[in-house]
């Protein structure tokens, strides 16, 4: 079990308080924890595994938003504002989580400053991170944008092996392209160029970064 994100910010007492109100849940790869537009309000704290977050644009295209890992919280916005789900959350691997009913979670936040402050810090970090990520991956040439995107995914999901970094890609080419404001064709051309230079190799839903320092240089 990883000890970072929301659960780390709670501290021992805060974790015990929330855990006592929670039900343990298990999800298989491709299971949905939340569905955009759904009226459910429960909040989930990830204990193991990681999930991808996607959202649908007004014209019906699905956009990859990001990855959440063990220690993170998902589904909290619907509980806070009593609105429908703002995104879809899907398990990328086997996931274990603790589920708290939305009304119970809100009541605990109102009563326990440790829980509400941890949530404020998480939402603040996400807001800052979203703005910074948008600037990093939507400016410059297509190669720079794709390089920046791969650097970010390497930090979130990368497995280091003998100087290389392997990434199980959490989204389709079309979703990744939309995330960095490129057409699918432009994203594919940039990826081909990175392969040609020997910076990466690719296979189905997998990218291996052979020259991480070069990729970071290209992302600047």
C-alpha positions in Angstrom: 0.0 0.0 0.0 1.5 3.4 -1.0 1.5 6.2 1.5 1.1 9.4 -0.4 -1.7 11.7 -1.6 -4.9 12.1 0.3 -4.4 9.2 2.7 -0.9 10.4 3.7 -2.3 13.9 4.4 -5.0 12.5 6.6 -2.6 11.3 9.2 -3.1 8.2 11.4 -6.2 9.5 13.2 -7.9 10.8 10.0 -7.3 7.5 8.2 -8.8 5.6 11.1 -11.9 7.8 11.2 -12.5 7.4 7.4 -11.7 3.8 7.4 -14.2 3.1 10.1 -16.9 4.6 7.8 -15.8 2.7 4.7 -16.5 -0.5 2.9 -13.6 -2.4 1.2 -14.1 -2.8 -2.6 -12.2 -4.7 -5.3 -12.2 -3.8 -9.0 -10.8 -5.8 -11.9 -9.0 -4.2 -14.8 -11.4 -2.2 -17.0 -14.0 -2.0 -14.2 -15.5 1.5 -13.8 -15.3 3.1 -10.3 -17.3 6.1 -11.5 -19.2 7.0 -14.7 -19.5 10.5 -15.9 -23.1 11.8 -15.6 -24.0 9.1 -13.1 -26.0 10.4 -10.0 -24.0 8.3 -7.5 -22.1 10.2 -4.7 -19.8 7.7 -3.1 -16.1 8.6 -2.5 -13.3 6.0 -3.0 -9.9 6.0 -1.5 -7.4 3.9 -3.5 -5.4 1.4 -1.5 -3.6 -0.3 -4.4 -3.5 -0.2 -8.1 -4.1 2.8 -10.4 -7.0 4.2 -12.5 -7.4 6.4 -15.4 -9.7 9.5 -15.5 -11.5 10.5 -18.7 -14.1 13.1 -19.6 -16.3 13.7 -22.6 -16.2 16.9 -24.5 -19.4 18.7 -25.7 -19.0 17.2 -29.2 -18.7 13.7 -27.8 -15.0 13.0 -27.8 -13.4 11.3 -24.9 -10.4 13.1 -23.4 -7.8 11.5 -21.1 -7.5 13.6 -17.9 -4.9 11.8 -15.9 -4.0 8.9 -13.6 -4.8 8.3 -9.9 -2.7 6.0 -7.8 -2.8 4.2 -4.5 -3.2 6.9 -1.8 -5.4 9.1 -4.0 -9.1 9.9 -3.6 -11.6 9.8 -6.5 -15.3 10.7 -6.7 -15.1 13.5 -4.1 -16.5 16.3 -6.3 -20.0 14.6 -6.6 -20.1 14.2 -2.9 -19.1 17.8 -2.2 -21.4 19.7 -4.6 -24.2 17.0 -4.8 -23.9 17.0 -8.6 -23.5 14.1 -11.1 -20.1 12.5 -11.7 -17.8 14.9 -13.6 -15.6 12.2 -15.1 -15.3 8.5 -15.7 -12.8 6.5 -13.6 -11.7 3.1 -14.9 -9.3 0.6 -13.3 -6.1 0.0 -15.3 -5.1 -2.9 -13.1 -6.6 -4.7 -10.2 -7.6 -2.1 -7.7 -8.5 -2.2 -4.0 -10.3 0.8 -2.5 -12.3 2.0 0.5 -15.7 3.4 -0.4 -17.5 5.9 1.8 -21.1 7.0 1.1 -21.1 10.6 -0.1 -23.4 12.0 2.6 -21.2 10.3 5.3 -18.0 11.7 3.7 -19.5 15.2 3.7 -20.6 14.9 7.4 -17.1 13.8 8.4 -15.5 16.7 6.5 -17.8 19.1 8.3 -17.0 17.6 11.7 -13.3 16.8 11.3 -10.8 19.5 10.3 -8.1 17.0 9.5 -10.2 15.4 6.8 -11.5 18.7 5.3 -8.0 20.2 5.3 -6.5 17.2 3.6 -9.2 17.5 0.9 -8.5 21.2 0.4 -4.8 20.4 -0.1 -5.5 17.7 -2.6 -7.9 19.8 -4.6 -5.5 22.8 -4.5 -2.7 20.6 -5.8 -4.9 19.2 -8.6 -5.9 22.7 -9.7 -2.3 23.9 -9.8 -1.2 20.8 -11.5 -3.9 20.9 -14.1 -2.9 24.5 -15.1 0.8 23.6 -15.1 0.2 20.5 -17.1 -1.9 22.3 -19.7 1.0 24.8 -20.2 3.6 22.1 -20.4 1.8 19.8 -22.9 -0.1 22.2 -25.2 2.7 24.6 -26.3 5.5 24.2 -28.9 6.0 21.7 -31.6 4.2 18.4 -31.8 7.4 16.6 -30.8 7.8 18.8 -27.7 4.2 18.2 -26.7 4.4 14.4 -27.1 7.7 14.4 -25.2 6.2 16.4 -22.4 3.3 14.0 -22.2 5.5 10.9 -22.1 7.7 12.5 -19.4 4.5 13.1 -17.3 3.3 9.5 -17.8 6.7 8.2 -16.9 6.5 10.0 -13.6 3.0 8.7 -12.9 3.3 5.1 -14.3 6.9 4.4 -15.3 8.7 1.2 -14.4 12.5 1.6 -14.5 14.5 -1.2 -15.9 18.2 -1.1 -16.8 18.3 2.6 -17.6 15.0 2.5 -19.6 11.5 3.4 -18.4 8.5 1.3 -19.4 5.0 2.8 -19.5 1.7 0.9 -19.9 -0.2 3.6 -21.8 -3.5 4.4 -20.0 -5.3 5.9 -23.1 -5.8 5.5 -26.8 -3.8 7.5 -29.4 -6.9 9.7 -30.0 -7.3 10.4 -26.3 -3.6 11.2 -25.8 -3.6 13.4 -28.9 -6.6 15.4 -27.7 -4.9 15.9 -24.3 -2.0 17.7 -25.9 -4.2 19.6 -28.4 -3.0 17.6 -31.5 -4.7 15.7 -34.2 -4.2 11.9 -34.0 -2.1 12.1 -37.2 0.2 14.8 -35.7 0.6 12.8 -32.5 1.4 9.7 -34.5 4.0 11.5 -36.7 5.7 12.9 -33.6 5.8 9.5 -32.0 7.3 8.0 -35.2 10.0 10.7 -35.1 10.9 9.8 -31.5 11.1 6.2 -32.5 13.3 7.1 -35.5 15.7 8.9 -33.2 15.9 5.9 -30.9 14.4 7.8 -27.9 11.5 5.4 -27.6 10.1 2.1 -28.9 6.4 1.3 -28.9 4.1 -1.7 -28.9 0.4 -2.2 -28.2 -0.5 0.1 -25.3 3.2 0.2 -24.2 6.0 2.7 -24.6 9.6 2.1 -23.6 11.8 5.2 -23.1 15.3 4.3 -23.9 16.8 7.7 -23.5 15.0 9.5 -20.7 17.4 12.4 -20.5 16.9 13.1 -24.3 13.2 12.9 -23.9 13.3 15.4 -21.0 15.4 17.7 -23.2 12.9 17.5 -26.0 10.1 18.3 -23.6 11.6 21.7 -22.5 
